[in-house]
């Protein structure tokens, strides 16, 4: 039986949503401080005003219910699902008034892209964006990449029971340690540690490239955040190509791989259990899948005269594979090379890599290697059952955050999410085709949006049709929530506003 929201549910949801909005005001503090430090007074006033607006909205929602209450599954899904889009609407305010967006919808697109770590951008004149606005764009990556709930829980914002409900509603189930709060704090600490180390390394590389110290430090910080959170935003319009540095590309590739690996695996390695890394079904699936797709991409590129130089082909090909599988979206080739020079095989290979994505419990998007591995295991189990005697019982085990047995529930969850992704990819492609774009580009762009991949063909740009832009925003939102949370929320909203339903229950 479908459950509908009651007035009590709305008050509870509003209370916790307001708490998250109040907490998100902290993301506006670094750009405010940056603006003051660099004497950017106009951006400083925008971010000060945005902090005030955020606090007012958050406080009003929080006071819908004075006393906090326990969250059931239904309420937690609503809080998580609505938080992403509400925060995006608020985040779009200072971006729009920067003057670098044609309309508010473009600013909303970038806000959603930043929070969902998609990395597609419709900003105008990115090369002249203020330090403060750039800082805010990458704070969105940091907040969204680690997860709104993860960051909030790491600060002890909610209790254990409420925190556990919200943690699970964000599509997370694996715990680094038994306690949810400790798990989120570990995730935050390891992320910040890796980002700071990478920032120092990239800063040195930028200094050697002749970039002034302050600018080198700031851009290194932003690139490190973007790479580890698999976000894809870059401080320059040419993305990684602007720096013309192979060592920097290597550092960024390492960061993207680290960001695309399950945080539980990070914890196992950190605790000295390195063997867990090699046993994990996600890691094994990742190695096999990337090996196959790298060979496909190399074979496709070798047929192109533009990539006849082997070192150049390897450099660009490997980087694009890492960027695509981690769903980061950094590009070391131009959009023209991607759409014109790339063969159709190489083009679709990048799309397939993005569609699968990285590991569960990581900052990357896509279907996830764990689900692909489970589906493959279920196929193996089905074949074994067909070959086994009627009296035999087939049991298939796999390693993922410990030793597990393949069960119908696990297979159903993996297949459900996989099918939802495929449907979304297909519908998005049809929407792009309906707007007059070529089928291949429409498919690629749809995969990039729904998988939060960020490698785009140029369809997602300033001036795109409003209907297409709104659909891409929906795809990014749905992909980040992995559909189940979003669909559950939409069903609950529809049922709640169904007068026939209310009449029957009364």
C-alpha positions in Angstrom: 0.0 0.0 0.0 1.3 3.4 -1.0 1.8 5.8 1.9 1.1 9.5 1.6 2.5 12.5 3.5 0.6 13.8 6.5 0.9 17.2 8.0 3.0 15.7 10.7 5.3 14.2 8.0 5.7 17.6 6.3 6.6 19.3 9.5 9.2 16.7 10.4 10.7 16.8 6.8 10.7 20.6 6.9 12.5 20.6 10.3 15.4 18.3 9.1 15.5 20.0 5.7 15.9 23.3 7.4 18.7 22.0 9.5 20.5 20.8 6.3 20.0 24.2 4.7 21.3 26.0 7.8 24.3 23.8 7.7 24.9 24.4 4.0 25.4 28.1 4.8 28.9 27.0 5.8 29.7 26.4 2.1 29.2 30.1 1.5 31.7 31.1 4.1 34.9 30.1 2.2 33.9 32.2 -0.9 33.1 35.1 1.4 36.5 34.9 3.1 38.1 34.5 -0.4 36.4 37.6 -1.7 37.5 39.6 1.4 41.0 38.4 1.1 41.4 39.4 -2.5 39.4 42.6 -2.2 36.5 41.4 -4.4 33.9 43.6 -2.7 31.0 42.9 -5.1 31.3 39.1 -4.7 31.7 39.6 -1.0 28.4 41.4 -0.7 26.7 38.7 -2.8 27.9 35.9 -0.6 27.1 37.8 2.6 23.5 38.3 1.3 23.3 34.7 0.3 24.3 33.6 3.7 21.5 35.7 5.2 19.0 34.3 2.7 20.1 30.7 3.5 19.9 31.2 7.2 16.4 32.8 6.9 15.0 29.9 4.7 16.6 27.3 6.9 15.3 28.8 10.1 11.8 29.1 8.8 11.8 25.4 7.7 13.4 24.3 11.0 10.7 26.0 13.0 8.0 24.0 11.3 8.6 21.6 14.2 10.5 22.8 17.3 11.1 19.4 18.8 13.2 17.0 16.7 11.6 13.7 16.0 12.7 10.3 14.8 12.8 9.9 11.0 11.1 6.9 9.4 12.2 5.6 6.0 9.6 7.6 4.1 10.6 10.9 5.8 14.4 10.3 5.4 13.9 9.7 1.6 12.0 13.0 1.3 14.6 14.9 3.3 17.5 13.5 1.2 15.8 13.8 -2.2 14.5 17.4 -1.6 17.8 18.6 0.0 19.8 18.3 -3.3 17.4 20.4 -5.4 16.5 23.0 -2.7 20.2 23.6 -2.0 20.8 23.9 -5.7 18.1 26.6 -6.0 19.8 28.6 -3.1 23.3 28.0 -4.5 22.2 29.4 -7.9 21.5 32.8 -6.4 25.1 34.1 -5.9 26.1 32.5 -9.1 23.4 34.2 -11.2 24.2 37.6 -9.8 27.8 37.2 -10.7 26.9 38.3 -14.3 28.4 35.2 -15.8 25.1 33.5 -16.5 22.6 34.5 -19.2 19.5 33.5 -17.1 18.8 32.1 -13.7 18.2 28.6 -15.2 21.8 28.5 -16.4 23.0 29.3 -12.8 20.7 26.5 -11.5 22.1 24.1 -14.1 25.7 24.8 -12.8 24.6 24.6 -9.2 23.0 21.1 -9.8 26.0 20.1 -11.9 28.3 21.2 -9.1 26.4 19.4 -6.3 25.9 16.2 -8.3 29.6 16.3 -9.4 28.6 16.2 -13.0 31.0 18.9 -14.1 29.1 20.2 -17.1 29.0 24.0 -17.1 27.2 26.8 -19.0 29.1 29.6 -17.4 30.0 32.6 -19.6 33.6 33.8 -19.7 34.9 31.3 -17.2 38.5 32.5 -17.5 37.6 35.8 -15.9 35.4 34.4 -13.1 36.3 35.9 -9.7 38.3 34.0 -7.1 35.2 33.9 -4.8 32.9 32.5 -7.5 35.4 29.9 -8.4 35.8 28.9 -4.8 32.1 28.5 -4.4 31.8 26.3 -7.5 34.4 23.9 -6.0 32.8 24.0 -2.6 29.7 22.7 -4.3 31.9 19.8 -5.6 33.3 19.1 -2.1 29.8 19.2 -0.5 28.1 17.1 -3.2 31.0 14.7 -3.8 31.3 13.6 -0.2 27.6 13.7 0.1 25.4 16.2 1.9 24.4 13.8 4.6 28.0 12.5 5.0 29.4 16.0 5.6 26.5 17.0 7.9 26.9 13.8 10.0 30.7 14.3 10.2 29.9 17.5 12.1 27.6 15.6 14.5 24.6 17.5 13.1 22.1 14.6 13.8 21.8 11.9 16.4 22.8 8.2 15.7 19.3 7.0 14.8 18.4 9.9 12.6 21.9 9.9 11.1 21.6 6.2 10.2 18.3 6.8 8.4 19.6 9.7 6.4 22.9 7.8 5.6 20.9 4.9 4.2 18.5 7.1 2.2 21.5 8.7 0.4 22.2 5.3 -1.2 24.9 4.3 1.2 25.0 1.1 3.2 28.7 0.3 3.8 30.2 1.3 7.1 33.9 1.9 7.5 33.3 1.4 11.3 30.2 0.3 13.0 29.2 3.8 14.1 27.7 6.0 11.3 29.1 9.2 12.6 32.6 7.8 12.9 32.2 6.4 9.4 31.3 9.9 8.0 34.2 11.5 9.9 36.7 9.0 8.5 35.4 9.7 5.0 35.8 13.4 5.5 39.2 13.2 7.1 40.7 10.9 4.4 39.2 13.1 1.6 40.6 16.3 3.1 44.0 14.7 3.7 44.3 13.5 0.1 43.1 16.8 -1.3 45.7 18.8 0.8 48.6 16.5 -0.2 47.5 16.7 -3.9 47.2 20.5 -3.6 50.8 20.8 -2.5 52.1 18.6 -5.4 50.0 20.4 -8.0 51.1 23.8 -6.7 54.7 22.9 -7.3 53.9 21.8 -10.8 52.0 25.0 -11.5 55.0 27.1 -10.2 57.3 25.2 -12.5 54.9 26.1 -15.3 55.4 29.8 -14.6 52.1 30.5 -12.8 52.2 33.1 -10.1 52.3 31.7 -6.5 48.8 32.8 -5.3 47.1 31.8 -8.5 49.0 28.5 -8.6 47.9 27.7 -5.1 44.2 28.5 -5.6 43.9 26.7 -8.9 45.8 23.7 -7.5 43.3 23.5 -4.6 40.4 23.7 -7.0 41.7 21.1 -9.3 42.5 18.7 -6.4 39.0 19.1 -5.1 37.5 18.5 -8.5 39.6 15.5 -9.3 39.1 13.6 -5.9 35.4 14.4 -5.7 35.2 13.3 -9.4 33.5 16.7 -10.1 34.9 17.9 -13.3 34.8 21.7 -12.9 38.0 23.4 -13.9 39.1 27.0 -13.2 39.9 27.6 -16.9 37.7 27.1 -20.0 40.3 24.8 -21.6 40.0 22.4 -18.6 43.2 20.4 -18.1 44.6 21.3 -21.6 45.3 24.8 -20.3 48.3 23.7 -18.3 50.1 21.6 -21.0 51.6 19.4 -18.2 51.8 15.7 -18.4 53.0 15.3 -14.7 49.9 17.3 -13.6 47.7 14.9 -15.7 49.3 12.0 -13.9 48.6 13.5 -10.5 45.0 14.2 -11.5 44.6 10.6 -12.8 45.7 9.2 -9.4 43.2 11.5 -7.6 40.4 10.5 -9.9 41.1 6.8 -9.4 41.2 7.3 -5.6 38.0 9.2 -5.7 36.3 6.4 -7.7 37.2 3.7 -5.2 34.9 2.7 -2.3 35.8 4.5 0.9 35.6 1.1 2.7 38.5 -0.1 0.6 40.4 3.0 1.6 39.8 2.1 5.2 40.9 -1.5 4.7 44.1 -0.4 3.1 44.6 2.2 5.8 44.3 -0.5 8.4 46.9 -2.7 6.7 44.5 -5.2 5.1 45.7 -4.6 1.6 44.6 -8.0 0.4 41.0 -6.9 0.6 41.7 -4.5 -2.2 42.6 -7.3 -4.6 39.7 -9.6 -3.5 36.9 -7.0 -3.8 34.4 -7.7 -6.6 34.3 -4.0 -7.5 38.1 -3.8 -8.0 38.2 -7.0 -10.0 35.3 -5.9 -12.2 37.0 -2.5 -12.6 40.3 -4.0 -13.8 38.6 -6.3 -16.3 36.2 -3.6 -17.6 38.8 -0.9 -18.0 41.3 -3.3 -19.6 38.7 -4.3 -22.2 37.5 -0.7 -22.9 41.1 0.7 -23.0 41.9 -1.9 -25.8 38.7 -0.9 -27.6 39.5 2.8 -27.4 43.2 2.2 -28.4 42.1 0.2 -31.4 39.6 2.8 -32.4 42.0 5.7 -32.0 44.8 3.9 -33.9 42.6 4.2 -37.0 42.5 8.0 -36.8 45.3 9.9 -38.5 45.0 12.6 -35.8 46.3 10.1 -33.2 48.9 8.3 -35.2 51.6 9.4 -32.8 51.6 6.6 -30.2 52.7 8.6 -27.1 50.1 11.3 -27.8 47.5 8.6 -28.3 48.3 6.8 -25.0 48.5 10.1 -23.1 45.1 11.3 -24.3 43.4 7.9 -24.4 44.4 6.8 -20.9 43.5 10.2 -19.4 40.1 10.2 -21.1 39.4 6.6 -19.9 40.2 7.5 -16.3 38.2 10.7 -16.5 35.2 8.8 -18.0 35.2 5.8 -15.7 35.5 8.0 -12.6 32.8 10.2 -14.0 35.0 13.3 -13.4 34.7 14.9 -16.8 38.2 16.5 -17.2 39.2 16.6 -20.8 42.7 16.8 -22.4 41.2 16.9 -25.9 39.0 19.5 -27.4 35.2 19.1 -28.0 36.0 19.1 -31.8 38.4 16.2 -31.4 35.9 14.3 -29.3 33.0 14.7 -31.7 34.8 14.9 -35.1 38.2 13.3 -34.9 37.2 10.4 -32.6 35.9 7.5 -34.5 32.4 6.3 -33.6 33.9 3.3 -31.8 36.1 5.5 -29.6 33.2 7.9 -29.0 30.8 5.2 -27.9 33.6 3.5 -25.8 33.9 6.7 -23.7 30.1 6.7 -23.4 30.0 3.1 -22.2 32.8 3.8 -19.7 30.8 6.7 -18.2 27.6 4.7 -18.1 29.2 2.1 -15.8 31.0 4.6 -13.7 33.1 3.9 -10.6 32.7 2.0 -7.3 29.7 2.2 -4.9 30.4 4.2 -1.7 32.7 6.5 -3.7 32.3 10.0 -5.1 31.7 8.8 -8.7 28.4 8.2 -10.5 27.0 5.7 -13.0 25.7 2.2 -12.6 28.7 1.2 -10.3 31.0 -1.7 -10.6 29.4 -3.5 -7.7 26.1 -3.8 -9.5 27.9 -4.9 -12.8 29.8 -7.5 -10.8 26.6 -8.8 -9.1 24.8 -9.1 -12.4 27.7 -11.0 -13.9 27.7 -13.3 -10.8 24.0 -13.9 -11.2 24.5 -14.9 -14.8 27.2 -17.3 -13.7 24.8 -18.7 -11.0 22.1 -19.1 -13.6 24.4 -21.1 -15.9 25.5 -23.3 -12.9 21.9 -24.0 -12.0 21.2 -25.0 -15.6 24.1 -27.4 -15.6 23.7 -28.8 -12.1 21.5 -31.8 -11.2 17.9 -31.1 -10.1 18.7 -32.0 -6.5 21.8 -29.7 -6.2 21.6 -26.3 -4.7 23.9 -23.7 -6.3 25.4 -21.1 -4.0 27.6 -18.2 -5.3 29.9 -16.2 -3.0 31.7 -13.0 -3.7 33.9 -10.5 -1.7 32.6 -7.0 -1.2 33.2 -5.4 2.2 33.6 -8.9 3.5 32.5 -12.3 2.3 28.9 -12.3 1.0 26.5 -14.8 -0.6 24.6 -13.9 -3.7 21.0 -13.6 -2.9 17.8 -12.8 -4.9 17.4 -9.5 -3.0 20.9 -8.3 -4.0 20.4 -9.3 -7.6 17.0 -7.6 -7.7 18.5 -4.3 -6.4 21.3 -4.4 -8.9 19.1 -5.2 -11.8 16.5 -2.6 -10.8 19.0 0.3 -10.7 20.7 -1.0 -13.9 17.4 -1.0 -15.8 16.5 2.5 -14.5 19.8 3.8 -15.7 19.4 2.3 -19.1 15.8 3.7 -19.4 17.0 7.1 -18.4 19.9 7.0 -20.8 17.5 6.0 -23.6 14.8 8.6 -22.7 17.5 11.3 -22.5 18.8 10.3 -25.9 15.3 10.6 -27.4 14.8 14.0 -25.8 18.1 15.2 -27.4 17.0 13.8 -30.8 13.6 15.5 -30.5 15.5 18.8 -30.1 17.2 18.3 -33.4 20.5 16.9 -32.4 22.3 13.8 -33.9 21.6 10.4 -32.3 25.2 9.7 -31.4 25.7 13.1 -29.7 22.3 12.8 -28.0 23.1 9.4 -26.6 26.5 10.6 -25.3 25.1 13.7 -23.7 22.3 11.8 -22.0 24.8 9.3 -20.5 27.0 12.2 -19.4 24.1 13.8 -17.5 22.5 10.7 -15.9 25.8 9.2 -14.9 27.1 12.5 -13.6 30.0 12.0 -16.0 30.7 15.5 -17.3 32.5 14.6 -20.5 30.2 16.4 -23.0 29.9 17.0 -26.7 28.8 20.6 -26.4 25.1 20.1 -26.3 24.9 21.3 -22.7 25.9 24.9 -23.3 24.6 28.4 -22.7 21.7 29.0 -25.0 20.4 25.4 -25.2 16.6 25.0 -25.3 15.0 25.5 -21.9 13.1 22.2 -22.1 16.4 20.3 -22.8 18.2 22.1 -20.0 15.4 21.2 -17.5 15.5 17.6 -18.5 19.3 17.5 -18.1 18.9 19.0 -14.6 16.4 16.2 -13.8 18.9 13.6 -15.2 21.7 14.9 -13.0 19.5 15.0 -9.9 18.1 11.5 -10.6 21.6 10.0 -11.3 23.0 11.4 -8.1 20.2 9.9 -6.1 20.5 6.6 -8.1 16.8 6.8 -9.0 15.3 4.7 -6.1 15.3 7.6 -3.6 13.9 10.0 -6.3 11.2 7.7 -7.6 10.1 6.9 -4.0 9.9 10.6 -3.3 7.9 11.3 -6.5 5.5 8.5 -5.8 4.9 9.8 -2.2 4.2 13.3 -3.5 1.8 12.1 -6.2 -0.1 9.9 -3.8 -0.3 12.7 -1.2 -2.0 15.0 -3.7 -4.3 12.3 -5.1 -7.8 13.2 -3.9 -9.2 9.8 -4.8 -6.7 8.2 -2.6 -7.6 10.4 0.3 -11.3 9.7 -0.2 -10.8 6.0 -0.1 -8.8 6.1 3.1 -11.2 8.4 4.8 
